[in-house]
Amino acid sequence: MGAVVDVVAFIVTLVAFVAAAGHGGYLAMLSSAARKRPGGQPAVDFARKRMPVTGVTLGVTLLALLISSGGVGADIVAILLGGGGGIASVKALQSSQTRFRSGRY
């Protein structure tokens, strides 16, 4: 039973960490491309404003990934932290994409 919970916790936290890193990568690419274009400063500012959200979700998911190497109790906490951080990362990424594509930055 403990091994199954450990594997599930590892998978959940790893997927959450990848989602948080993906949001950070999206903002980094957006910022990099905007710096190369004339008049891209508003997009750079938009990406810079969204970076703290990415940092927090990346930190939470990394903490969950580290906690997942503990016992069953720690694995359950890691699943909750990782799941919450992953969901928050995906929502933040969708929000960033929607706001950028609609020009509300």
C-alpha positions as CSV (number, residue, x, y, z in Angstrom):
1,M,0.0,0.0,0.0
2,G,2.8,2.4,0.9
3,A,4.6,1.8,-2.3
4,V,1.5,2.6,-4.4
5,V,0.9,5.9,-2.5
6,D,4.6,6.7,-3.0
7,V,4.4,6.2,-6.8
8,V,1.2,8.2,-7.1
9,A,2.7,11.0,-5.0
10,F,5.8,11.1,-7.2
11,I,3.8,11.1,-10.4
12,V,1.4,13.8,-9.2
13,T,4.1,16.1,-8.0
14,L,6.3,15.5,-11.1
15,V,3.4,16.4,-13.4
16,A,2.7,19.5,-11.3
17,F,6.3,20.6,-11.4
18,V,6.4,20.2,-15.2
19,A,3.2,22.3,-15.4
20,A,4.7,25.1,-13.3
21,A,7.9,25.0,-15.3
22,G,5.9,25.2,-18.5
23,H,4.2,28.3,-17.3
24,G,7.6,29.8,-16.5
25,G,8.9,28.8,-19.9
26,Y,5.9,30.3,-21.6
27,L,6.5,33.7,-19.9
28,A,10.2,33.5,-20.6
29,M,9.7,32.9,-24.3
30,L,7.0,35.6,-24.4
31,S,9.4,38.1,-22.8
32,S,12.3,37.1,-25.0
33,A,10.3,37.5,-28.2
34,A,8.8,40.8,-27.1
35,R,12.3,42.3,-26.3
36,K,13.4,41.6,-29.9
37,R,10.4,43.5,-31.4
38,P,10.0,47.2,-31.5
39,G,7.1,48.2,-29.3
40,G,7.2,45.0,-27.3
41,Q,7.8,46.6,-23.9
42,P,4.1,46.2,-22.8
43,A,4.4,42.4,-23.4
44,V,7.6,42.3,-21.4
45,D,6.0,44.2,-18.6
46,F,3.0,41.8,-18.7
47,A,5.3,38.8,-18.4
48,R,7.3,40.4,-15.6
49,K,4.1,41.0,-13.6
50,R,3.1,37.3,-14.0
51,M,6.5,35.9,-12.9
52,P,5.8,36.0,-9.2
53,V,2.9,33.7,-9.6
54,T,5.1,31.3,-11.5
55,G,7.8,31.5,-8.9
56,V,5.3,30.6,-6.1
57,T,3.8,27.7,-7.9
58,L,7.2,26.4,-9.0
59,G,8.4,26.6,-5.3
60,V,5.3,24.9,-4.0
61,T,5.5,22.1,-6.5
62,L,9.2,21.6,-5.9
63,L,8.5,21.4,-2.2
64,A,5.8,18.8,-2.8
65,L,8.3,16.9,-5.0
66,L,10.8,16.9,-2.2
67,I,8.2,15.9,0.4
68,S,7.0,13.0,-1.7
69,S,10.1,11.0,-0.7
70,G,8.8,10.6,2.9
71,G,6.3,8.1,4.4
72,V,2.6,7.7,3.6
73,G,1.6,10.8,5.6
74,A,4.2,12.9,3.8
75,D,3.1,11.5,0.5
76,I,-0.5,12.5,1.1
77,V,0.6,16.1,2.0
78,A,2.8,16.1,-1.2
79,I,-0.2,15.0,-3.3
80,L,-2.3,17.8,-1.9
81,L,0.5,20.4,-2.3
82,G,1.5,19.2,-5.8
83,G,-2.1,18.9,-7.0
84,G,-2.9,22.4,-5.8
85,G,0.2,23.9,-7.2
86,G,-0.2,22.1,-10.5
87,I,-3.9,23.2,-10.9
88,A,-2.9,26.8,-10.0
89,S,-0.1,26.7,-12.6
90,V,-2.4,25.4,-15.3
91,K,-5.0,28.1,-14.4
92,A,-2.4,30.8,-14.4
93,L,-1.0,29.6,-17.8
94,Q,-4.5,29.7,-19.3
95,S,-5.1,33.1,-17.8
96,S,-1.8,34.4,-19.2
97,Q,-2.5,33.0,-22.6
98,T,-6.0,34.4,-22.7
99,R,-5.0,37.8,-21.6
100,F,-2.1,38.0,-24.0
101,R,-4.0,36.8,-27.0
102,S,-6.9,39.2,-26.4
103,G,-4.5,42.1,-26.0
104,R,-5.4,42.8,-22.3
105,Y,-1.9,43.4,-21.0
